[in-house]
Amino acid sequence: MRRQERLTAKQKPRKCPKCGSAKVAMILYGLPAMGPELARDLEAGKIVLGGCCTSDDDPCWQCADCGAEIRRTTG
């Protein structure tokens, strides 16, 4: 099993650090209420759903093209 490279950024990157795609989406955790705005953002790839179980080390963003997950650095 290959270990996935750990990608980090201080803020949402303009391009994916792995593949260079500009389609970097925010990951939304929890159980959001589905409405027209959320549906549009999901369809456009601006947001991806991250599930309802969270930890202290969850990624904040995900590349819509290659699936790379990017975590926020604090320092």
C-alpha angles and dihedrals in degrees: 000000000000119000113234117237112252110237121195138178137174092227137007106300119233089221133025109263090217105046105008095240117152090216100098112154131198113242113232115204129196130036105308123194107248112234136155094272094050091045090053092048092049092048091047092050094242091121134028125191115246101188132248101276112084138179136187091265104052120137119250099205138030132197110240091209106045101015095236112162119221124200126206116247118217100204 
